[in-house]
């Protein structure tokens, strides 16, 4: 059985990170617009942590 191309491992990882970033920006924007300042700041800090965790979970060095 042939090996899968390298691009199939790299692109979904970047796509997943981009989707997470987009969702974080949407939720942070909604929090800034509708929520009180302390709730919005808590949401932004929490979502930034999610982005850091997702960024670290990405596979690296598989070329």
URZIHU-V377785 format. One record per helix or strand of 2 or more residues. SS is the DSSP state (H for helix, E for strand). FROM is the first residue (numbers start at 0). TO is the last residue. If there is no record, write none. Layout:
SS|FROM|TO + SS|FROM|TO
//
This chain:
H|6|33 + H|36|56
//
